């Protein structure tokens, strides 16, 4: 199987290059991640992140034939040869497919991703009705792989100021949680032309999300709440 | 001044909502204008002049131009926020755009009532 893979080792290389591989796969190699592991058997200088190999940890997000996806849940038969693999766009390269995600996580932390509730906790746990719990569906499943944020032009241009689709999806996850009592503070935190309103609803995020989530819809709900609060 | 990263201007929803409302105003005006022109008995100078002498036509057009200017302001400011990294340059561009838009507005009124 033919691959063209982005290679860059800042310690050695003056600039990045694309390296071609033609590697015979085994019948047990089903997912793109299996193929990458096979390539690494032939060339152990090739570097990428992976961990759970089942689409739960979010480590092996990469740009495959122009689209951000998780290598471990991408079937080899689904993608056209030669398979062009690049790191996630817009983030600094550490080496080959490994990117520096500090900026991404900084934005995630900026929305304070935890339930805020100062009332005394009950003896066992804070309960929700099944209906309230359903509000979290389509939000809590995010694994922070960064496929969405690094597919978003607004995040490319202003990664230091725009929270990005992943961070905003998480912001809404806590706004939607009935156990969280800080909705007003959260809306204050996001009411900014850069932090929230750099989103122009082009929906690249929903298009690439490997978990099938829709950050644009969550962003729209935040904007609706903000308008509702003000009007 | 310290090189601190500052963020959190506490505005944004007004512009966002304004762009949507003004878009609706412009759409409605465009459709009504098209219908009005199509209903003219003949598309010649006399009918055209008579059409724009109607006060309703002039005021509706002022409303349209106002919507257009506000819509353009929010949109152009968004483009600058997206692509212009230097705060100083952004400020200069904002001022130039505002001056241009105000001038267009005055000019439009002058055209409408000038004939």
Interface residues (C-beta under 8 A of the other chain):
Chain A: X153 X154 X157 X158 X160 X161 X188 X189 X191 X192 X193 X194 X195 X196 X197 X198 X200 X223 X226 X227 X230
Chain B: X5 X7 X8 X9 X10 X11 X12 X13 X14 X15 X16 X17 X78 X81 X82 X83
